Every structure is written in structure tokens, then in C-alpha cells.
Amino acid sequence: MVSALSSFYQTIITYMGILIAVMGVLSVLTLRFFSKAAAEDMAHEAAKTAMHHYLETNKFRDEVSYAVQDIGLSGQLESVEKDLVAIKRHLKERQPSAFDNSEDEEGTIGLPPDKEAP
């Protein structure tokens, strides 16, 4: 009888040990999943708060205003460049064929060799 009771309790202890091990593995996996999700949520909220704070600073306003000014300046430069090309084309059309139409590095148009200044 003692042998039967000992075997019975040994089986119960073995099953309980297996059950505790399975519950431990499941709890580790569950905690890992939930802690990762919670950490991602916390990081997302912290990034959102930091970005909102940065958007409210004067530094951001200054950088945006400089960027807008740069865009305006680049647009003006493009316009000036187009005007310059049109002016050069217009001058080229109005020039007599006796002139040398090649430009030097400084952008000046030279006279033919026989009509150059002394």
C-alpha cells in the first residue's frame, strides 16, 4: 500500500512539475510579447511628444523660414537665368555677322581680329 501511495504521489508531482514548466514557458512568452508591445507604444508616444515639442520651438520656425526663403531665392535665380539666356539669344540675333560670337570665360563677346581695339 505504501508503494502504491508513493507511486501515486510521484506521478502527481511529475505532472505538476511538467504543468509548472509549461506555465513558466507560456508566461515568459506572454510577458515578452506584452512588454515588447508596451515598449513600442511607449517609444511611439515619446517620439510623438518630442516631435510635437520640436515643432513648437523657435528653431523649427527659423529653419522653415530659411527653407522658404531659399526656395524663393532659387526661383528668382531660375528666373534670372532664363532672362539671361533670352537676352543672350536676342543679342546674338541682333549682332552683325562680322562679329565674333564666341564668348570668353568672363562672358564678353569679342570683336573680329581685324577690328579689335588697340
C-alpha positions in Angstrom: 0.0 0.0 0.0 2.8 2.4 0.8 4.3 1.6 -2.6 1.1 2.4 -4.4 0.7 5.7 -2.5 4.3 6.6 -3.2 3.9 5.9 -6.9 0.6 7.9 -6.9 2.2 10.9 -5.3 5.3 10.6 -7.5 3.0 10.7 -10.6 1.2 13.8 -9.3 4.5 15.6 -8.5 5.8 14.7 -12.0 2.6 16.1 -13.7 2.7 19.2 -11.5 6.3 19.8 -12.5 5.5 19.5 -16.2 2.5 21.8 -15.7 4.6 24.4 -13.9 7.3 24.2 -16.6 4.7 24.7 -19.4 3.1 27.6 -17.5 6.5 29.2 -17.0 7.3 29.0 -20.7 3.9 30.4 -21.6 4.3 33.2 -19.0 7.7 34.1 -20.3 6.5 34.3 -23.9 3.4 36.3 -22.9 5.4 38.8 -20.8 7.9 39.1 -23.6 5.2 39.8 -26.2 3.3 42.3 -23.9 6.5 44.0 -22.7 7.7 44.5 -26.3 4.3 45.9 -27.4 4.3 48.2 -24.3 7.8 49.3 -25.0 6.9 50.1 -28.7 3.9 52.0 -27.5 5.9 54.0 -25.0 8.6 54.7 -27.6 6.0 55.8 -30.1 4.4 58.1 -27.6 7.7 59.6 -26.5 8.7 60.2 -30.2 5.3 61.8 -30.9 5.7 64.1 -27.8 9.3 65.0 -28.8 8.2 65.8 -32.3 5.3 67.9 -31.2 7.6 69.8 -28.8 10.2 70.3 -31.6 7.5 71.6 -34.0 6.6 74.3 -31.4 10.1 75.6 -31.0 11.6 78.8 -32.5 14.4 76.8 -34.0 11.9 74.9 -36.2 10.2 78.1 -37.3 13.6 79.7 -38.2 14.6 76.6 -40.2 11.3 76.6 -42.1 11.5 80.3 -42.8 15.1 79.9 -44.1 14.0 77.0 -46.3 11.1 79.0 -47.7 13.4 81.9 -48.3 15.9 79.6 -50.1 13.0 78.3 -52.3 12.1 81.9 -53.2 15.7 82.7 -53.9 16.2 79.6 -56.1 13.0 80.6 -58.0 14.3 84.1 -58.5 17.7 82.7 -59.7 16.0 80.4 -62.2 14.0 83.4 -63.5 17.2 85.5 -63.8 18.9 82.6 -65.6 16.1 82.3 -68.1 16.2 86.1 -68.7 19.9 85.9 -69.2 19.6 83.2 -71.8 16.8 85.2 -73.6 19.0 88.3 -73.6 22.0 86.5 -75.0 19.8 85.0 -77.7 18.4 88.4 -78.5 21.8 90.0 -78.7 23.1 87.2 -80.9 20.2 87.7 -83.3 20.8 91.5 -83.5 24.6 91.2 -84.0 26.1 91.6 -87.4 27.8 88.5 -88.8 31.2 90.3 -88.8 31.4 90.0 -85.0 32.9 87.0 -83.3 30.0 85.3 -81.4 32.3 83.2 -79.2 32.4 84.2 -75.5 35.4 84.1 -73.3 35.5 83.0 -69.7 34.2 86.3 -68.4 31.1 86.2 -70.7 32.2 89.0 -73.0 31.8 88.8 -76.8 34.9 89.7 -78.7 35.4 91.7 -81.9 36.9 90.1 -85.0 40.7 90.1 -85.1 40.9 92.9 -87.7 38.6 95.2 -85.7 40.0 94.7 -82.2 40.7 97.7 -80.0 44.4 98.8 -79.8 
